[in-house]
Amino acid sequence: MLATPVYETEVEAAYAGAINRPEPRPIAALRQGETVRVVDDAHGKDYWVCRVRKADGQTGWVPCLSLDFRAR
């Protein structure tokens, strides 16, 4: 099953996978199909990240393009 890493900070999510930085440690993972609420977002020249809240109340940052947006 695929999972999306959730990071503690905006910067960690923005630069996860960068070849010139150490890989940040995720604080959680989103499973495929898991419902989250987007509570904030941030963007820069080369990134767009979303702060999400999981059903259990945990919050963290993920690259927004890793989410599948569906309206309720």
N, C-alpha and C positions, 0 to 999 in steps of 0.2 A: 504494500500500500504506500502511495506517495505521501510525503509530508513536507510542509513548508516550515523552515526554521523561523522562530520568533525571537527577536533580539530585544535587549533591555533598553537600548538607546536608538535614537534616530540615526546617529552617525554609524553605529554598528550595522544597522539594516542597510543603510545607503552604500556602504563599502564592502559588504559581504561578497566574497568571491573575487575581490580585486587581487590582481597578481602582485601588486607592490605593497601590500599591507598584510599583517598577520590575520588569519581567519578568526573572527570573533566567536565566542562561545554562546550558542543559543540558550535561552532560558526555558523554552518550551517548543512545541511543534504543533502545527495545524494539520489535522488529517484531511485528506481529500473528502469533500462533502460537508465538512464541519461548518456550522453557521457562526459567524462573528459579526460584531457591529463595528463599523469604522467610526472612531471618535475624533480623529484628527488626521491631517496629512501634511506633508512638507515636501518641497522639491528644490532641486538645485540644477545646475547645468547638466549633469549627467545622471540624475536620479529622481525618483518619486517614491516616497515611502508613506505607509499608512500606519497609524496607531490603531490597533484593534483591541476589542474586549471580547474575550471568549465567554461562553455560557457560564463557566465557573467563576467569572469575575476577574480573572487574570488579564492584565494588559501588557502589550508589548508592541514592537515595531516590525513590520514586514515590508518587502518591496511590493508596492501596489499592483504591479503587473503580474504578481504571482497569485492574485486573488481572482476569483470568478464572480463578477458583480451580477447580482440578480435582484430585481426590485420585488418587494413583497406586496 
